[in-house]
């Protein structure tokens, strides 16, 4: 890995002038979870409804989707 330091706009909120990336690890998790749910829905006859998945992907939204469109079988 090669690391580069960009000091053109330092953060003024801390003595080091650095900016955090604390949530960076969660960025890839969201699409992975949505894809897993879409795959599970498709395998159970709901492939046409996976385009309706929206974030936040709550259990209530999934329940409503399944109730509105039936069991899929």
DOMAR-453033 format. One record per residue (C-alpha): x, y, z. Coordinates in steps of 0.05 Angstrom, whole numbers, padded with zeros to 5 digits, always signed. Last residue first. Layout:
BEGIN
XYZ ...
***
This chain:
BEGIN
-00916-00392-00092 -00901-00318-00084 -00930-00314-00013 -00974-00255-00028 -00957-00188-00060 -00985-00141-00008 -00967-00185+00051 -00896-00199+00027 -00881-00126+00014 -00913-00106+00081 -00869-00157+00118 -00807-00132+00082 -00823-00060+00101 -00837-00079+00173 -00772-00118+00177 -00735-00055+00159 -00693-00040+00098 -00677+00033+00111 -00669+00036+00053 -00714+00016-00004 -00732-00051-00035 -00782-00041-00091 -00736-00069-00144 -00740-00135-00107 -00813-00143-00126 -00804-00179-00193 -00759-00231-00161 -00812-00249-00109 -00818-00323-00120 -00781-00350-00060 -00711-00351-00091 -00723-00279-00113 -00739-00257-00041 -00676-00291-00015 -00634-00258-00069 -00664-00190-00055 -00650-00200+00020 -00577-00219+00005 -00570-00160-00043 -00597-00112+00010 -00548-00140+00062 -00489-00133+00015 -00510-00064-00007 -00509-00041+00066 -00444-00075+00086 -00400-00038+00037 -00406+00029+00072 -00401+00001+00142 -00325-00001+00144 -00320+00073+00127 -00360+00094+00187 -00301+00119+00228 -00267+00157+00171 -00240+00213+00214 -00209+00278+00192 -00139+00300+00213 -00114+00368+00235 -00072+00336+00290 -00095+00386+00344 -00169+00373+00332 -00229+00411+00306 -00192+00452+00253 -00191+00396+00202 -00136+00407+00151 -00154+00428+00080 -00093+00422+00035 -00058+00372+00080 -00066+00312+00035 -00022+00256+00061 -00009+00198+00014 -00003+00125+00034 +00021+00071-00013 +00000+00000+00000 
***
